[in-house]
Every structure is written in C-alpha cells, then in structure tokens.
Amino acid sequence: MPSDKLRKRPELIRQIGLIMVISFGVGSIIGSGIFKKPGVMASQLGSPELLVLVWIVTGFMTLCGALSVAEVSGMFTDSGGQYAYFNRAYNRFVGFLYGWAVFAIIQTGSIASLAYVFSDSLGYFFTFPRLPVSWESFALHIPFLGEITPFKFFGLKLATIAILMFLTIVNYLGVKLGAGVQILFTSLKVLTITSIIVFAFSLGQGNIAHFSQSTIAPEAPFSSIFLAFIVAMSGAFWAYDGWINVTYISGEIKDVQKTLPRSMFITVSTVMIIYILVNLAYIYVIPVGEMAARYAGAEARGQSYLVATDVARTFWGNWSGSLIAVAIMISTFGAMNGTIMMTARVHYSMAREGLFFRKIGEINHRFRTPGASLLVQGIWTSLLVLSGTFDQLTDMLIFVSWIFYAAAVYGVIILRRKMPDAPRPYRVWGYPVIPVLFVVIASIFVVFTLYSDIAAFLTGKKPLINSLMGVLLVSLGIPGYLYWERKRRMSSLEQSNDKSA
C-alpha cells in the first residue's frame, strides 16, 4: 500500500468523456503503419487475398483482445489501466514487469518509432545534416544480440527527439491542451485517409482484376506461405498497436466503468474498417506484384517505399509525394501526442505504489498532470531514438507487446475464477471462446516471430535479434522490482511498528 504521504498528494481529475476517449484511441492506433507497412507486406505475401486477409485476421484478433480487456476495464477504476489489472489478476511482480516493459520498450518504443517516421516524412521537404562516415559507422556490439549504431542518421534522430520533447511539454501543460491537439489531429488523419479511399476508387484508374492477381508459385509449400503470413502479421499488428492505451487514462475518464469498454469497442471497430478499406483501395490501383517489385527496387536503392504515394499520384499527380508526406506527419503527430499522454499514467501509477522512483508519482500542482513522469518518459524515449531505427524499434515492441497482450486476455479468465461475484458492467461476448482463441493465436504469433527473427539474424538479413533485445530490456527491470519492493515492505513495517508503539 502507498504511504500516507503519497495518499495526500493531488489526484488526477476525471474530466475525459466518451468522444475524447475514442479520439485518443483512434488517434493512438492510426499512425504510420497504414502508410509504411503495406509495401513490405505485399512483398512478403505476393497475394491480394492474403494481403487483405492478414488485415482482417489481425483486426479481428485486436478486436477480440479489446473486447476481453474491456471486461476487466469495467471492473476497476484504478489509474494506470492495464498495469493495475495485472496486479489484480496476477500479482505485483507481473504488474511491475508490464509497467516496466511499457516504460522500457512497449510504449516508449512506439513513441520513438512514430517520431522517427514523422521526421523521416519531414525529410521529404528538408535535408538533415549527416555526421562523417567514421562517426556514423560507429557501433556498440551487444554479444549474441547484434549492434546498435547511435550516430547513424544523426540529424534525423535529433529532429525526432525535438518533436517528441515538444509534445511532451504540450501534455505537461495540461490534459485539456493535449486533448484538444488530439481531437484536431485525429479528425485530420481520418479525413485524409478517407479522401485517399474515395479518390482511389473514383479517380485512381484502377482495375477490379487486381484483386485476383497473385505472384505465389503454384508449387509453393504451405509452410512457407504460413510463415510469410506470420511475418506479415507483425507489420499489421504494428499498425493496430495502441488499442490498449486508453486503459492507461482510466483514472481520468468520467463514468469509467461504462465509458471505457464502450470506447474500446468503437475504437477498434472503426480502425479495422478504415484499414481494410484503404488496403482494398491500394490493391485496386496497384497490383500486389507491382507493389512488391516497387518495394524491392526502393530497398535496393536504400529508400523507403510508400504504396500510398504511388496510389495518390494517380489522382493528385506530382503533388502526391508532398501530400502523402504531410498526411503521414499529421497521422504520426496525433498518434505520438495520444501515446505520450496516456503512457505517462502507467509510470505515475507505479510510483504511487512505491514500485518506481517516488518523484515520478507526483502531480504538477499548477497543471494537474504527472509532469515528472512525462519528462522522464521523454528522456528515455530520446535514448531509444538514438539506439536504433524504425524497423528495429517496431520489431522489439511488437514482440514484447504481444506477450503481455496474451497475458492480459488470459487475466480475464483468471479474474472470472478469482472474483466470480465482482460487478462486471460489461462481460466479454463469447466467453470463454473469444479469450482462449486470442491467447492461442497470440502465442503462435510470438513463437513464430522469435523463430523468424533468429533465422534472419543467423542468415545475415538482420543485424540484431530484435525480439530478444526487447526481452533483455524488460528483464533489466527485475533488480529494480527487488529494490523497490524491499523498500516498500520496510516502510510498511516501520509504519506498523509506529502504530504499535
């Protein structure tokens, strides 16, 4: 239990309604993935049917996860959301590991990746300075895991750090300011993506035949197709990632036990529909085989490939590159803002319970925000930006995220047994099939992701075993737990002795 001193600190205010929660949810999920991932996924799958199917499967899985977690979110009102749910379903150690993982890689890695893509799109208009080759080639070698290159693309990384720290300050200055920014940019990004869908089908000069044109060889074994599907799921999961973020602000949501489950269902369903439609629009204009060829050509030249740019060129002409770059900046800006705001509440909650640095559990008296938590989060995220690239960060965070997503949904089953009579304003539909299905598929995804990651490293296709790097960052938190838990118990014992005296 937190000390008396911690109890007397100012609390967060419940001032966030349903529309604002949905805005945070949609805004946090839709970032760069829908622009960055379809090209590489087309090269991995080679089939329009499989490309659409992977977005449907991952969307359905995400919805199953959201529906399951929504049951738990309706049971409790604790700030910190999923961190608090792990404490109830499992124990303080598991809760701490999740909270530490959120801080070490899951959400901070997500913020870093979004900021990196924002700056990369900004680079369409500006040329970032580069360090000498001798500096950029400097690498820190981590045994059995690979190398980190902190000075590579240093100008791009500095711009990335600048934008994420700017949004950190925006959220430091108040919830309403951050919420206003979120609603604006969520509206802009949905309007932009809707415009791409409408123009692609009406003015994109596409062909319905593209939906049946596959490059998969007839003799291709099922095992290779299955593994390619699993690998492609990682890209789609990155695009859907962020669906659990709204639970982090549960301590600031009005009528949280009804509002939060409702908002999670609406958020994930909306994003799933948008993603499926935009991929259908991409395929209608450009065949999957051509997407894959263009992606391979861009990779060979050391460039990134965006299907959206080529699609937009058919109706926006030479302005397409600039407009898509602006669209990505709008999308990632909004996603960064929401993720920065919501994630800081997890570290804040951990500190309030004595399982993190005490200063992080303090509320800024003037702005009523977890200011220290926001600033520490911004500094650590900046270090992650220096450590890697967009692909390294996303691979690490997706792998670790889905380990905890599986545990979170399994927690629904545990709580049904542990607290059978507890009030549940919402009960997951299809229980226990939906939670069990999610846990099984998520487990398969994690195992095959680790397998493909190690295989890519051993064959020289990747310089780092990203999934294991993510696990290493999480495991580094264990000594911290032992220290803070020992300190908390000693404090509780002292208080008991004082009362006895």
N, C-alpha and C positions, 0 to 999 in steps of 0.2 A: 504493500500500500504506500502511496505517496506520503511524504511527511506533511505535518501541519503547515509548515512554511510554504510548501508547494500548493497546498489546498487554498491558501489565502490569496494566491496570485490572481490577476484578472483572467476571466474566461473569454473564449471566443463567443461571438454573438450569432444567434440563429436569425439570419437575415436573407437566406437564399431560397427562392421559390422554385416551382417546377420548371418553368420556362428557362430560368437561369441555369438550373442543373442540366437540363437537356442541352443547352448551349455549350456548357462546359464539356459534357460528354461527347457530343458530335465534334466539337472543336478540337478536343484532345485526340480523338481517333483519326480523323481525316487530316493527315499531314502530307508527307512526301511520298508515302508508299504507293499510292494510286498513280503517281506520275513516274516514279523511279523503277518500280518492280515489274510491270507487265512485259517490258522488253526482254529482260533476263529470263522471266518465266516462260515466255514464248520459245526462247532458245532451249530451255530445259525440257519442255513438253512436246513441242512440234505439232500440236493438235489443237484446233479451235474448241473442240468439245471438251478436251481435258483442261484447257485454259479457263473456260467458263466454269467447269465442274469444280476446279480447285478453289475458286472464289465462293462457290455455293457451299462446298463442304466446310471450308474454314469459317465461313459466315455462320453456317448452322451450328458448328461447334462453339463459336463465340457466343451465339445466342443461347445455347444450352448452358454454357458457363455462366452467362449473365443471369439467366432465369434461376439457376441454382443458388448463386451467391446472393441474389435478390431476397431469397427466403431468409438467409442469415441477416442481411442488412435490415430487414424489417423487424428482427427480434431485439436488436440492441441500438442504442443511441450514442454510443461512445465515439469520440473524435478519434480519427486515425483509421477508421473503417476496417479494412482487411487485416491490418495489424492487430486490432482489438479482437476480431473474430478468431484469429489463430490462437490468441491467448485463451479464449473461451473453449474452443473446440479441442485444442491440444494442450499446450502448457506455455509457460513464459519463455522457455528456451526456443521453441518453434516460432512463437510470435516474434521474439527478438531476431532470429535468423531471417525471417521475412522482412522485418523492418530494416535490418542491416543490409539485406540484399537490395531493397528499394533504394537505400542510400548509396550503396557501393556501385551498383550497376544497372538495376532494372529501370528505374525512372530517371536517374541522373544520366545513364547511358542514352535513354530515349531523348532527353532534352538536348544532350550533346549532339546526337545524330540529327535531330531536327534543325538545330542551329547551324550545323555543318552544311546541310543541304540548302538552308536559307542563304548562307554566304556563297555557296557554290553557284546558286542562281544569280546572286548579286554580281558574281564574277562574269556574267554574260554582258554586263554593262561596264565593268571596271576590270583592270588587270592588277591583280595583287602582286606585291613585291615578293621576290624569292631570295633565299639565302644562297651563298656559294654552295657548289656541289659537295664540297668537303663537309659542310655543316649538314646539308640535307641527307647525306648518306650515313650520318652517324646513327648507330642503332644500339639499343640496350638489349642484350641477349638474356632471355629467361630460359634456363635449362628445361628441356622436354616440352616447352610451350611455343617458343619462337622468338621473334624480335619485335621491339617497339621502336618507332622512329619519330621522336618528338619534334624534330626540326624540319621534317618534310612538309612542304606546302605551308611554311610558317606564316606567311602573310594572310592566307586563307584562314588559318587557325586563329590568328589574332582578331580578325573580323568576326569570327564565330564567337569568340569569348566576349567581344564587345556587345553583341546583340543579346546574348543570354544574360549578361550582367545588367543591361538596360532593362530587360523585362523583370529581372529580379527586383530592381529598385521600384518599378511600377507597382508590383504586388506588395512590396514593403510599405508603400504609401497608402494602402487601404484595399479592402475587399471590393468595395463598390467601384473603385477605379479599375481594378483588374477585371471585374465582371463586365464593366462597360466595354473595355477593349475586347473581351472575349465575345460578347454578343455581336459586336460590329464585324469582327473578322470571321466568325462562324457564318454569319449571313453572307458575307462577301464570297467566301470559299464555296458555299453551297450554290450560290448564284452562278459563279464561274464554271463549276463542274456541270451544272445543269445546262448552261449555254453550250458547252462542248458537246454534250449528248444530243441536244436538239439540232445544232448546226451540222453535226456529223451525219445524222440520219436524213436531214433535209437538204444540205448543200455539199456534203462531203464526197459526192460522186463515187459512192461505194457500190458493192455488189453482194447480194444475198448468197451467192455461191461461195463466198469466202468462209462461210460457216461450216462447210463440208470439205475444205481443202487441208489435208494433213500431210506432213512430211515424215511420219513414222513408217519405217520399213515394215512390210507385212510379216517378215520373219523375226521381227524384234521380240525377244523373250519378255514374258510378263514381268519377271523380276526386275529388269532394267527400267521398264515403264513405271512400275510401282515405286522404285527408288527415286526416279526422276520426279514423280508426283509428290513424294515426301519432301524432297529438297525444295520443290516449288512452293509447297505449303509454308515454308519458312518465310518466303517473301510476302505471301498473302497475310500470314499472321502478323508480320511487321505492320502491314497496312491497317489491320484491325486492332492492333495493340493500343491500349489506353482505355479499354472498355471498363476496367475495374477502378479507374482513377476517381470516379465520382464518389466512391465509398470513403475516400480519404477526408472529404469535407463534410462527413455526416454530422459532425458537431456543430455545423453552421447552417444546416438545412432546416427549414420550417416543416413541422409535421413529418419528421424524417422517416418514421416507420411506414408511412403510406407513400410519401413523395419519392423516396429513393428507389424502391422496387419498380414503381411505375416509370420513372425516368430511365432506368436501365433497359427496360424492355423497348421503350420508344426509341432510345438512342441507337441500340444495336440493330434493330429492325430497319431504321431509316438509313443507317450507313450501309447495311447489307444490300438494300435495294439500289442505292446510289452506285456502289462498286460493281454490281452485276451489270447495270445499265451502261456504265461508262466502258466496261470491257467489251460488251456487245458492240458499242459504238466504235471502239478501236478496231475490232475484227472486221466490222462492216466496211471500213475504209481501207484497211491494210491487212492482207492475208497473214496468218501466223508465220508461214515460212519466210515471208519477206521481212516481217518484224525480226525474226531470228537472224537473218542474213545482215540486216542493217545493224543489229546489236553487235554481232561478231565483228563487223567492219569497224565500228566505233571503238570496240575493245582493243582491236589491233592497233589503232591509232592513238590509244591511250586517252580516249574521250568517253564521256558518258552519253548514253542514248536514251532519249525520251520519246516513246511512241506518241504521246500527246502532241509533241511539236510537229511531227510529220502529219498527224491527223489534222491538226489546226491549219497547217499550210494549205490544205485543200479548200478551205473556206476563208481563211484570214490572210492568205498569200504570204508575202515577205515579212509581214508583221508577226507571223506565228511564233517565231523564236522568242521575241521580246515579250509577247503577251503571255506565253506559257511560263516564261521565267518569272514574270510578275505574279501569275496565278500560283506558282509554287511558293513564292515568297509570302503571299497572303495566307496560303494554307498552312505553311510551317510556322509563320509568326503566331497565328491563332493557336495552333497546337502547342507550341512552346509555352505561350502565356498560361493556358489552362493547366498544363502539366507542372509548370513551376509552382503555381499557386497551390494546387491540390497535394502535390508530393511533400511539400514542406510540412504539412499537417501530420505526416507519419513520424518524422523525426521529432517534432514537437511533442507528440503523444508518448513516444518512447522516453523522452527526457522527463516528462511529467511523472512517469512511473519509476524514475531512477535508473533507467537502463540506457541512458545516453548522457552526454555532457549536460550538466544541470542548466547551464546558461541557455541552451537551445530550447528549453521548456518555458522560457519567459515570453510574455506578451508585451509588445510595444505599447506603452500606456497611451500614447497620442493617437496612433493609427489602429490599435487593436488588432494587430497582425502578429504572427510568430516571426518577428523580424530577424532574430538571431538564427533561427532555423533556415530562413530564406537565404541569408548571407553565406552561411556555411555550405549549404547546398550549392550555391552559385560558385563558390571557390573550388569545391571538389569536382563539379561538372567541368569547370575550366581545365582542371588537370586531366580529366578523361579526354577532352578535346585534343590536348597535346599528345596523348598517348597513342591515338590510333586514327583510323579512317572511318568513314561512314559504314562500310561493309563489316569491318571488324567489330564495331560497336553494336550494330544491329544483330549480328550473329551471336554475340555474347549475351545480350539482354534477352533475346527471344528464347534462347535455350534455357536460361535460368528462370525466366518468367513462367514458362510452361510447366516447369517442375512445381512451382508454387501454385499455379492455377489448378493443376491436378489435385494438389493437397487441399486447396481452398474448397473445391467442389466436394471432395471426399469428406471434408469437415461438416457438410450438410448432413451426411449420413450419420456421422458421429454424434452430432447435436440432437438428431432425432432420437437416438438411443439414450444419450446422456441427459437431455432435458425434454422428455416427451410431452410434458404438460405445460411447457412455456408458451406464452401467447405468440402466435405467428400470424400477423396481419396478412401475410401472403405465403402460400405454400406452393412449392415448385410443381408445375404441371408434369404429369407422367412419372412421378416418383415411384420406385427408385430407378426406373429405366433411364431417364434423362441424365441424372448424375453419374450413374455407372457407365453409361455409354461415353460420356465426356471423359471420365477418368481413364478408361481403357484406351481410347483413341489418342488422348494426350500422352499417355505413357508410351504408346507405339511411336508417336512422333518424336519424343525425347530420345528414345533408344536409337532410332534410325538416324536422327540428326547427329548424335555423337559418333555413330559408325561412319557416316559420310564425311564428317569433319576430320576425323583421324585419318581416313583414307586419303582425303585431299591433301592433308599435311605430309603424309608419307610419300605421296607421288609428286610433291613439289608444287601443287596447284595453289596452296595457301601457305603463307609464311608463319602462321600462328594457329594453334588449335584453339579457336575462339571459344568453343563451348567449355573446355577445361579451364581457360583463363577466367571465364565468368565464375566457375565453381571455386577457383582459387580465391578470387576477390570476396566471395561470400564466406569462405572458411576462415579468412583473416579476421572475421568479426568474433569468432569463438572466444579468444582470450579476453576481448572486451566484455563479453557477456559474463565470464567468470569473475572479472574485476568488479563490474557494476552490481552484479547480483550479490557478491560477498559484501560490498559496501552497503547495499540496501538492507541486507539482513542484520549487519552490525548496527545500523541506525535504528532499525525496528527493535532490536534487543535493548539498546540504550534507552529508548523511549519507554519500553516495558519496565525496565528497572527503575526509571524515574517515577513512573506511576505507582510502582510497588512501594517505593520509599515514601 
